[in-house]
Amino acid sequence: MKPRFLIQIQRVSFVAVVLAGVAWAASLRAAESVELLNVSYDPTRELWKALNEKFTAQYLAKTGVRVSIKQSHAGSSSQARSVTEGLKADVVTLGVPIDTETIRKAGLIKEGWQDRLPNGSLPYFSTIVFVVRKGNPKQVRDWPDLVRSDIEVITPSPKTSGNGKMSFLAAWGSVTQRGGSESQAIEYVTKLYQHVPVLDTAARAATSTFAQKGLGDVHLTWENEAHLEVGESKGALEIVFPPISVRAEPRVAVVDAVVDARGTRKVAEAYLQWLYTAEAQEIIAQKYYRPSNPETLKAFAKNFPETRLFLITDISRGWLEADKQFFAEGGVFDEIYAAGK
């Protein structure tokens, strides 16, 4: 018969082994699971839901690592401010490059971020279109129609929303890219915002104002949001593609300071690289974002009617200059909006 103290030692040793095994199993489970936060602009909820489901399933099958991806959506500029103020985004997929630059200037993203991924970190592009009531009763076809006396326009604020910024730039370029002067562009956008009864802070809020609340005759919105809005209206709304609009380029980036602190860089980089695969590009096209892959874009050409798309560099020297000229404090938008009140 063993002495009692030996039995007690054996019991303690057994318990220690069990606890060590439990701790090891827990650490193994933790190592096999990674959580990312994707901070995006307002109307991309449906896109990222579809992309995230496919990516996480494929990554698990390939690596054995279970990835969960949380989403945050709001106006693009508002989202950039949230990240600089402490929102721990592993990746940002914002509506306009200047918002990602805001995060870079805060020291959270390293220089040269646009060169780290294919196609200048641009997995898709988009544009601004018109949504009108069924049958287009006001016969809105082109930008000059928006300043007729019988038209009200719904568009979000360019101070907070990527949709708002791109709509403003599309309106501006619709004048200058047809031979109009800068003074004529100022006159036009001043009149346009006199026809805007409310400036929502983000794209989805503007969709609700137009589609659910019934305000306005024309909604200026992202191409993908227009398709979703029209589809949910059950025939009450339709899309008008103006002859000319702006090419929107929502670039994506890893937030270096966050992924390095959290140890999520490998998965975050794989996530954004995956966006350029054939499967991801097809999902992007199905959700009415224009894929960067020319073959996929051609295969889904029926989704994207021909429209002349001008670049930001056609109306300014680039995003930094455009932001300063049009949207900074005391810029063109502030001046024309104050004049229109």
N, C-alpha and C positions, 0 to 999 in steps of 0.2 A: 504493500500500500504506500502510495506516494505521500510525502509530508505535505501538510496543508499549504505551507508557504510556496512549495513548488507548483501546486495546482493554481494558486493565485497568480503566480508569475506567468504561467502558461495562459491563463485567462486574459491577463493584461496584454500579453503578446498577441493573442488572437484578436482581441479588440483593436489593437494598434494596427495589425495587418488589415483588418476589415475597413477601418477608417481610412487608412492609406489607399486602399483599393477604391473606396468611394471617392476620395479626393482626386485620385488619378483619373477615374472615369468622368468625373465632373469637368476636370481640366481638358480631357480629350474632347468631350462634347463641346466645350467652349471653343476649343481650337478648331472644331469642325463647323462652326457657325459664325458668320460675319454679318453685321448690319451696316447698311449704307443709308445716308440721307441724300436724296437728290432734290436740290432746291431749283425749282423751275418757274416759268412764267404761267400766267393764269389759265389759258385755255388748253393746256397740254395734258390734262388729267387722263383722258381716254387713251392718248398715245402711249404714255408711260406705263399705264396699267397693262396694256397689251405687250409692250416690249419687256417689262419687268418679269411677267409670267414666263415668257419664253427664255429669257436669259437665265433666270434662277434655276429653271428645270435643266437647261443644258449644262450650266456650270456645276450643278450637283452631280449629274451623270458623268461629267468629264473628270472632276477633281475630288468628289466626295465631300465638298464643302457646301454647307447649306447657307445660302445668302438670302437675307431679307432686306428689301429696299423700301424705305419710307419715303413719302413724297411730301413736298411743301409747295403750295401754289398761291400766287398773288401777283399783283402788278410787277413787272420785271424790275423797275427801278426800286420799288419798295423792297423786293426780295434782296437786291444787292445791298441795300442799307442794312437789312436784317442780318446778313452774313457778316458784314463789317462790324456790326454791333454785338456779335457773339453767337449767332445761329450756326451750329456745327455741321455745315454742309460738307460731305465728302466730295460731291461733284455739283457743279452748277450748270444748268442748261437754260440760260436766260434768253429773253427775246431779242436783245440787241447787244452787240459786242461792247458798247460803251459801259454797260452795267457790269460786265465781267472785268473790264478795265478798272472800274471803281474798286473792286475787290483786290485786284492786283496792286493798285496804288496803296491799299491798306496793308500790304505786306503779306497777304495770305496766299497769293498765287505768284509763282516765279515768273520772271521775264521770259518771253518767247513761248508762252503757252499755246499760241495759235499754231506753232510749228510742230507740236508733239503728236498730233493726230492727222490722219489723211485729210486731204482737201481743205487744209487750213482750219482743221477742227470743225468743219461744217458737214454734218451728216445729212442735212436736208436744207432746203430753202423754201421760201413762201412768198406771199404777196398780200396786198390789201384789195378786197373786192367790195361790191355793194350787195346788201340784202334789202329787198323791197317787199311790199305787200303783194298778195296774190294778184296776178294779172298786170302787175306794174302799173297801177292806176294813174300815177303821176308821170309815167313815161320817162323815167330816169335812165339815161343811157351813158352819160359821160360826165366828167367833172364839172363843166359849166352849169349843168342842170342843178347842181346842189345849192347854188346861190339864187335860184329863182324865188320869188316872193312867196310861193305856195309850198315851199319845201322846208321840213324840219329834219335835222341830221342828228343821229346818235353816234357818238364816238367817245372813248375814254380820254382822260387827261394825259397829255404827253409829259406831264411832270412826274407821273407815277407809273405809267403803263407803256410797255413796249408797243402794244397795239396803238396807243395814242400817238407815240412818236412816229411810227411808220405811217399812220394815216396822215399826219401833218406833212411828212416828207413827200408822200405820194401826191397830196394836193399841191404842194409847192412845185414839185417837179412836173406836174401836169401842165403847168404854165411855162416854166423855163425850158423844158425839153421840147416844147413846140414853138420855140422862138420868142417867147415872151421875156420881158426884162425882169429884173429883181423887184423893181417898184411895182410892176403889174402883178407879180407873185404875192407881194405884201398886200396889195389891194384885194386880191382874190381870197387869201386865207383870212384876212380880216372880215370880209363878208361871210365867209364860210362859218366861222365860229360865232357870228351873230345869229346863225340859224341852228345853233346847238343849244337846246333848252337845259341840258344837264350834262355835267362832265363827271362820269363815274371814275373810280380810281383804278379799275382794272377791266380787262376784256370781258370776262364772264358776267360781271355786274352790268356792263353795257348791253350784253346779250339779253339779260333779264329785263332791263329797261325797255328794250325794243320789242322783244318777243312775248314776254309775259305781261308787262305793264301796258303794252300797246302804244308807247310814245314814239313819235317820229315817223317819217316816211321812208328814210334811208338809214341803214346801219353800215358804218364803215368798219370792217373787221377782217381778221385773218381769214385766209382762204379755207383752212380746215374748220375754223369755228363757224364759218358761213354754212358749210355742208352739214355740220352737226345741227345747227340752228334750224335750217330748212327741213332736215329730216325729222326733227322732233315736232315741227309745226303741223305735220300731217296735211300739207298742201296749202297752208295759210301764207307761206312765204316763198320767195324764190331768189335766186342769185343772178346778179348782173355783173358781167366781167367788163370793166371799162377798157377802152382801147389802149390805155397806157396806165401803168402803175409802177410802184417801186419794188425792187427785188429785196426782200427781207432775208437776212442771213443770221439765224440764231445759232451761234457757235457754242460749243460745249467745252468744259474744262474740269480738271481735277483741282481741288483746293488743297494745295501742297501742305500748308500748315496743319490742316485738320487730319489728312490721311497719315502724315508722318507721326503726329501725336497719338493717333488711335491705332496705328498699325494696319490700316486698311488700303494702303496704296496699291498692292498687287491686284486686289479684287476691283477696286475703283477703276484702275487703268484697263483691266480686262473688260469691264462693263462698257466703257466708252469705246474701246476698240471694236467691240462686238457690234456696235451700231452700223458699221460699214460692211457687215456680212450680207450675203444675198438674202437670207431670211429676214434680217432686221430691216433691210431696205424695202423689202416687199411689204412688211407691216407698215412702215412709214408711208408708203404710197397708198395703201389701202385706207389709211386715216387722213388722206388728202393733204399730206405734206409732200413737197416735191423732192424725191430722193436725189442724193448727189451722184449716184451711179447712173451714167447715161443709159445703159441698157435697161435698167429697171424703170427709169423715167419714160423711155420709149415704149416699154411694155404696158405702162399705165397711162399712155398719152390721152386716152379718152377722159381721164379724170381731170386733166389740166388743159383747158382751152387756151389757145394762143392769145397772149397778151404781151404787148411790148413792155418789158421790164427794164427800167433804168437802175443804175447802181448809185450808191451813196456818193461815190467819187464823181458822178456826173453832175452833182449839184453842190458839192463841197469838196474840200481837199481830203476828207476822211471823217471818221466818226468823232474824233476829238474836236476837230474844227466845227463840225455840224452841231455837236452838243453845246459848244460854247456859243455859237451864233444863234441857234434856235431855242434851246431849252434851259440854258443856265439862267440864274437870277438876272433880270433885266434884259434878257435876250428877246428875240423877235416874238416868241409866243407870249411872253409877259406883256410886251408892248401892245400887241394887237388885241389881246384878251381884255386888257384894261381899257383900250379904246372902244371896244365893243359893248362895254357895260353901260 
